[in-house]
Amino acid sequence: MPSQDFFIVLRWWGSLFLVGAVAYPLTKRLFAEWFDHGYFFSKAVGFAVVTWIVFVLSTIRLLPFTNTAIGFSLFTLFIVGVVLQIKATTQNVNLKVGSLIRSGMTDRRWVLIFVEELFFFFALLLWSWVKAHEPSIRGLEKFMDYGFMQSILNSSYFPPADMWYAGYPINYYYFGHMVVAVLTKLSGLDLAYTFNLMLATIFAMTLTMSFSIGVQLSAISYQRSAKLKALFSGILTALLVTLAGNLQTIYVFTRGYTGENVRPFWELTWPLVELWKRIPEGMQTYWYANATRFIPFTIHEFPSYSFVVSDIHGHVLSLPFVLLAIGMLIQLSVVSYQSSAWRKAESWKLMTIFYGFLVGILLMTNALDGPIYFGLLAVVLGVQGAKWKVQSWKTWGITISIVLIIAGITSLPFLVHFKSFVTGLAVNCPPKFFANSHFGPLLFEGVEKCQISPLWMWLLLWGFFLYCGGWLIMRNAQCQMIHAKLWYKKILVSIELTQTEKLLIVFFFFSLALVIFPEFFYFKDIYPAHFRSNTMFKLGYQAFVLFSIVSGYTIMSMIFRSSFFKEEKPQTPNPKPQTNFKFKILNTKRLFFLFFLP
């Protein structure tokens, strides 16, 4: 990389670091029990809060979109974070501000933060170098995304003008594009540079944030006793979320196919004796984009494909906020579960408010992501509510209502100018007698609107994740069966099935519902032949991220965990020696790493 390009990247990183540093006090308050206080999430928190404040100020015409507005937003975010952090710390520990600062500066966690920032910087530098080999902004949706960003930069007040539809504002979920505009103005660089640098930024944030999630899940499950396991889990989760693909790559080992003339891979295989010699030929025939258009008339992309094609579209810009939402769900349901009652109560209030804010941000960035992660929160709270002593649907309803109200307030300045492309929820393969009608919110279009995914294709796309999730579920079921038998015999044991695993099972079933949903329903939009493609695309993209997180933890468990149970000795005056019950998992170290091919 030429030195000039390196200094451009360095200047851009400086802006990112500033936003993250300003947001760290609030992030530290949100992720108080996280192993690094959520440092990897601080940039996403900063992007969301700073951009939203600028957006609101310019929408109500209080301040124009200038560096002054950005500076005011940064200052506001920092002050709010510091006040919340000092309040929480002094109430809990009764420390003075001076001692709080001194103790913080000597905390070994600062060394960890330094290492983490280096990790982020090198990830940013890596993908900037990759993108530098083809930096042109053309093809697919790049021109549109660039145009939206430039239109935002040209605007003093919002909503920004549509570059095509003269006299009207942009009618699209453009909040993520505005994040790029804010960072562009803050850095002082030209959009021609920052467009590609933002792609590298999202790559680095996806890698580091998913790494943080993987480490934290493992650290909770193993009670922070195995750093190697946590590190392995973090690396594996980061690679799966950021760089993995699906098993459609099996066509590399076949004669392949061209265009949309998809044939089953077992019909295209070479004789086994010729396979090794023929692989180069298969790689020449294989086209990587086919992995995202495998099932006819559908789209099923994943992050690594997005980083290659380099469209900085809503689903890509949403990735940092998506991972932030997942991290907050882990904090709410797993980490806070192990906290003191006081900290749990205080954390619950702040997390509920901020999660509602984040749902609003997701709605403005990539429309369906808002409802998806609102729905996931509702499911997580419903399934695990008893563990937080939330024993009534009333409390569940109040929490969900607060999140929904705050999400509505957050997105209101955007929604008043937005007209959705979706005209209803339609039924796939409607019955003939219901054709061309509607029943309540459901639309029944013509009988020709019928597309069913072939099972073998569907399994090729999602089978790897089903295997990992199925292993976790079977392990859970086996734990419960053995626990029931031992309880019947009055043998006291402690189950190693953790809150982490319960949450991941919820993630798995929710993701499974996301990929099954388009087989029965679709959101009617502007595409006639590919009528369910956008539905499958938006839902499948989020399912891929959640599935990858579940799989990273599961594979780590397969490799490192040797038993289901650890014995607890009964509390008796003269305990008798008992057998050490250990139920070994089948040796699953013969893993399928071949399947990790993107």
N, C-alpha and C positions, 0 to 999 in steps of 0.2 A: 504494500500500500504506500503510495507517495506520501511524503511528509506533509504536504498541503492537506491531503485528505485526512490524515491522522489528526491534525490540529482542528479540522472542522468537526470530526467526531468528538474530540476532546471538549470543544466548546459546547457542543450539543449535550454531552454528558454533564457538563457543569450546570446547565439549566435543569436537567433531570435531578441531579443531586440536590440542588437548591429546593426544588419542590418537595422532594422526599424528606429532606432535613426539616423543613418547615412543618411537614405533616407528621413527623415522628412522635412528638408529644401526644397528639391525639391517637395515633396508631398504637403507641405504647399503652395508652389507657384502654383501648379496645381489645388489645391482645395481651393483657397483663400477665397471664399465666403461660404465654407462648415461650418456647425455649429461647428466642431472641427478641421477645417483646414485639414480634411481628414486623421486624425491620424490612423484610422483603416486600411487605404489603404497603409500606409507607408511600411509595411513589403513586400507587393506584389510588390511595386515599387522597393524596394531594391533587392528582389529576381530576378526580371527581369533585372535590370541594371547591378548589380554586376556579375551575372552569364554570361550575354552577353559579358561584357568586358573581363572576364576570357576566355570565349569561343573564342573570336576573337583573343586575344593575343596568345593563345595556337594554334589556327588554322593557323595563319601566322607565327608561331614558333618564336615569339618575346620573350615570356616568357613561361616556362613550367607550367603545372598545379600544383602549389604549394601554400602554404600559403602566399608566397611573392606576387604572382599574385592576390590572393584574397585581401590582404592588400592594394595593389596598387589600385584595383578596388573600394574598400570601400573609400579610400582617395579621389579618383577622383570624385566619386558620391557626397561625402560630399562637396567638394570645389565647384563643379558646382551648387549644390543646394543653398549653401550660397551666391554665387555670384549673382545668379538669384534673390534670395529673397531680398538681399540688394539693388540691382539695381531697382527692382520693388517698394520697399518701399520708397527709397530715392527719386525716380522720382515722386512718387504719393503724398508723404507726406512731402518731403524735410526734412527728419530727418537725423541726423548724426548716424554713426554706434553705438557709445557708448550709445546714448539715445535709439536707437532701441533695443539694447540688454537689457538695464535696463527696458524698458517698457515691453519687452517680458517676462522677468523673473517675473514681478509682475502681469502678466495677469492671471486672474482667470481661463483661459483656461488650464493652467498647472494642476490645480486640476482635471479638467475633463479628461485630458490625463492620470493622475495617476489612476483614477477610471477605465478608459477604459482599461488600461494595466492590471489591476487586473481582469477585466472581461475576457480578453483574456487568462490570465494565468490560471484562474479557469476552463475555457472551455478546455484548453490544458490538464490540470491535470485530468479533468473528463474523457476525452476520452482515455487518457493514462492509467487510472485505468481500464476502460472498456476493452481496448485492452490487458492489462496485464493478463486477464483471459484466453486468447487464443492467445499467441504471436507467434505461429509457422508460419514459412514462407514456406508454401507448399499449393498446391492445386490451381486450376484455373490459374491465370496468375502471381502469386506471384514470382515463381522461375524465370520466364523470366524477370520481372521487377528488381528483386534483381540482376540477372546476368548482366543486362545492367548497373546498378549503380556500381557494382563491377568492371566491365570492364572500366568504366569511371574513377573510382578511381585509377585503375592500369595504366592509360595512362598519359604520360607526355605531349603529344601533341594530337591534334584532327584532324580528327574524330577518335573516339575510335574504337578498334578492335572488331569485332563481335565474341562473345564467341562460336558460333556454326560454322559459315562460315569462316574457317581459311584463313587468308591472305586478308580478305576484311573488310571494316569498317561496323559499324552497319547501316543497311538500315532501319531506323525507325525514327519516330519523337520523339527524345530522349531528347529534351531540358529540359523538366520537370524532367527527371531522373538526368540530370546534376545539376539542382538546389539542389536536394537531396545530390549529391556528394559534391557540394561546401559547403553546410551546415555541412555535415559530417566531411569534412576536417577542417572546421573552428572550430567546436566544439571539435574536438579531440576524439570523441566517435567512437565506432565500428559500422559498417553498420548494424550489427545484432540488435543493439538498435535503430539506427536512422531510419531504415526502418519503424518500427511501430510508432516511434515518429513523423515521417513525416505525417502519416495518421492522428494522433491526431492534428498535426499542421494545416492540411488542414481543418479538422473539425472545429477547433477553428476559423480559418480565415473565413471560409464560414459563420459561425454563426455570428461573429462580423461584417464582412463587409456587410452582408445582413441586419443586425440590423442598421448599419449606413445609408444604403440606405433607409430603411423604415422610420427612424427618419427624414432624410433630406427631403424626399418627403412630409411628413406630415407637417414639419416645414415651408416649402415653401408655401404649400397650405393654411395653417392657419396663415401665416405671423408671425410665431414664438410666437403666443399668447396662445397656449395651450400645455404646456409641457406634460400633461398627455396623450393627444391625440398622440403626437409625440412618447412618450415612448411606448404606446400601439401598435402603428403602427410598430415601430422598432422590438418589441418582436414578434409580429405576423408574420411579414415578415421573420425574422430570423428562426422561427419555421417552416414556410412553405417551405422555400428554403432548410433548413438543415435536417429537420426531417419528413416532410410530405411524403405521398405516393399517391396512386390513389385509386379509389373506388372499385378496384377488391377485396378489403378486405371484401366486402359484402358477400363473400363466407364463411366467418367465421360463419355467421348466417344460413348456409345451410348444407346439408349433404356433400357438397364439391365434389371434383373430384381428381383423381390421374393422374400423368403423363401429357400427352398432350391430354387426352380425355376430352376436355372442353365441358361442357354443359351449356346452359343458366341457370342462378341462379334461375329463377322462376320455373324451372322444378325440383329443388332440395330442395325446401323449406319444412320445417316441418309445421305441423298444428300449428296455432297461440297459442293454449293452451299449446303446448309442447315446444315452442321456448325457454323460459327461462331455462328450464331444459336441453335442448339439446345444448346450446351454448358451454359448455366445450367439448362436443363431436366434435363440429364443429371446435373448436380451435385445437384439436388434429389432425384432418384431414388436416387442412389448412397448406400449405407450402408457406412461405413468398416469395420465389423466383418466384413463379408462377405469381406474380404481374408484373414481368419484361419480361415474355415470354407468355403473355396471348393470344395475337393474334398469330395464328400459323405461324411458320417460321419467326418470327420477334423478335427484342429486343427493349425494351422500358424502360430502366433503369432510375433511378433518384438518387440524391445524398445520401439520407438516406440508400438506398440499397448498394451503393458503400462503405459507412462507415462501414456497417455490414460485407460485404464479404471481405473487406480490401485489394482489389487489388489496388496497387498504380500505376494505368495505366494512359495513357495520358489524358483521359477525366476527371480523378480525379485531377491530377496534374495541369490541366488547370483551375480549379475552381477559385483560387485567381485572376488569370489574367482575367478571364471572368467577375467576379464581379468588377474588376478594370475598365474594358472597359465600363460596364454598368454605373458605377459611373461617368466616364468621359463624357459619353453621357448626363447624367443628368446635369453635370456641364456645358457642352457646350450649351445645349438647354433650360435649365430651370434656373439654378442659374445665369449664366452669362447674361441671358436676363434681370435680374434685376440690373445689375451692371452699373457703369458709362461707358461712351463711351470709355474713355482712357483705363480703366482696361479691358473692353470687347475686345478691339482690341489687346492689349498685350497678354491677356489670350488666345485669339483665335489662335495666332501664335504658342505659346508654346504647346497648347493642340493639335493642328493639327499635329505638329511634333511628339509629344510623342504618340499620338494615332496611327500614322503610325508605329512607333517603336513597339507599343504593338500588332498591327495586325501581324507584323513579328514574334514576340514572340509566339503568339497564333498559328501561322502556324507551328512553329517548335515544339510546345508542343503537340498539338492535331490537326492534319492537317486541318480538315474542319472548326475548330473554327475561323481560320483566315478569310476565305471567308465569313463566317456567320456574323461576327461582322464588317467586311468591308461593307457588304451589308446593315446591319442595320444602319451604319453611313450614307450611301448614301440615304437611305429612310428617316431617321430623318432630314438630311439636306434639302432634297427635299421638305418634307412636311412642315417644320417649317422655311424654309429659309427666307420667307417674313418678319418674325418677327425680324430677325436680319438685315433687310434692304438689304438682298442679293436678288436683283431683277432680276438677269439674270442667265441663265443656264451656262454662261461663268464662272462666279464666282464659281458656284457649281462644274463645271468641273475642275477648277483649284485646288480647295480644295481636291476633290476626287483624282486627279492626284498626288498631293503632298503626300497624305497618301499612295497611291499605290506605289509610287517611294520609299518612305522611308521604307515601309514594305519590298519591294524587296531588298533594300540595307541591311536591318537588317538581313534578312533570307538568303542572298546570300552565306555566308560561309557554311551554312547547305545545301542549295539546290544544290550546285555544286557536292555534294557527294550522293545525295538522288535520288533514282529511285522509282517513285510512283507505288503503287499496283493497282491504278485505271487506267483502260484502256479506259474509255469513259462514257458518260452519256447515259443510255439506257432507253427505253420506256417500261413501265409496260403494259402487255397485248397488244402486237403489233398487228396490222391488219395482216391478213394472207398474203395478197399480198405484205407486206413489210418485211415479216419474213426473218431473216438471211441476212440482208442488213444494209446499213447505209445511212443516208442523212445528209450531212454536219457533225456537231458534234454529231448528234443523232445516237445511235445504236438501231437496231431492231433485237433482238434475236428471238429464236423460239417461236411459239405460246404457248408453254408450260410454258413460263416465264410470268405467269399471276397469281398474288395474289392480291385479293381485301379484305380489312379489313371489316368484318361484322359491320354494322353500330352500333349495340347495344354494341359490344365490344369496338369500337372506342369511343363511348360516355361514357362508363364506365371508360375508361382511362382518358378522357379529359373533361368530362361533367361538373365537378366541376368548372374548370377554365373557361369553356364557359359560365357558369352561371354568374360568377363574371365579366368577360369581357363584357358580354351582358348587365348586369346591368349598367355598366359604360357608355356603348354606348347609351342605352335607356335614361339614365339620360341626356346625352349630347343632344340627339335628342329632348327631352322634353324641355330642356333649350332653345334650338334654336327656337322651335315652340312658346313658351310663350314669348320669347324675341321679335319675329317678331310681335306678336299680340300687345304687349305693345308699341313697336316702332311705329306701325301703329296708335295707339291712342295717340302718342306723350307723353308717360309717360317715364321718364328717370329712368333707372335701371342699376345696375352694375351686371354682371353675375359672379357667383362664379366659373364658369368653368375655371380652371386655366391652365397655361402652363404645369403644372405637369400632369393634366388629359389628355391634348392633347398628351403629350409624351407617357403616359401609353396606350392610345388607339392605338398609332403607335406600341408600344411593343406588344400589344395584337394581332393586325392583322398580324404583322410579325411572331409572334409565331404560329399563326393559319396557316400561309402559310408553316411554317416549318413542321408541323405535317400532312398537306395535301399533301405536295410535294411527299412523298414516295408512295402515292396511284397512281401516274401517272408516276413518273420517279425514277430511282435509279442509283447510281454510280456502274458500273460494277467492281467487285473485284474478289477475289479468291474463293468465296463460290457459289457452283452450286445450291443447293436446297434453301438455305437461301439467295437468291441473293439480296434481298432488306433489309436484317436485319441490316447491318452496316449503311446504309443510314438512316433508321428509328431511329436507336440507336443514331447516332451522332447528327442528327437534333432534335430528340425528347428530348434529354438530355438538350440541350440549351433552347428549348421551355419550358421545365418544370421550369427552373430557371426564365425565363422571365415571364411566366404565374404566378408563385408564387409571384413575386414582384408586379405584377398588382393586384393579388387577395388580398394581404396583405393590400394595400392601399384601395381597394374597400370595404373590410369588415369594415375597420376603418371608412370609409365614411358612410357606412350603419348604423353604431352604433351611431356615434357622430353628423353627419351633420343633421340639422333640417330643412333647407330651401335651395331652389335653388337660391334665389335672396335676395339682400339687396337693399333697396330703396336709391337712390341718389336724394336729393332735387334739383330742377332746380335752375340755377343761375339767379334769377330775383330780382328786387329791393324790391318788396313786395310779397314774396312767400306766396301762399295760403296753408293752411294746406291740406295735402294729405293723402290718405289712405296708411297705411303701408302694402305694398304687400309682403306677405310671402307665398310661395307655399311649403307646407309640403310634404316631401317624405313619401310614405307609410311606415308604421311601419315595418321595416325589422329587428328588434331586435330579432325576432324569427328565429334565424340563425341556420345553419346546422352544428353545431360544431361536431356532430357525424361523419361528413364526413372527419374530420381532422385525423381520425385514419390512421396511416401509414401502 
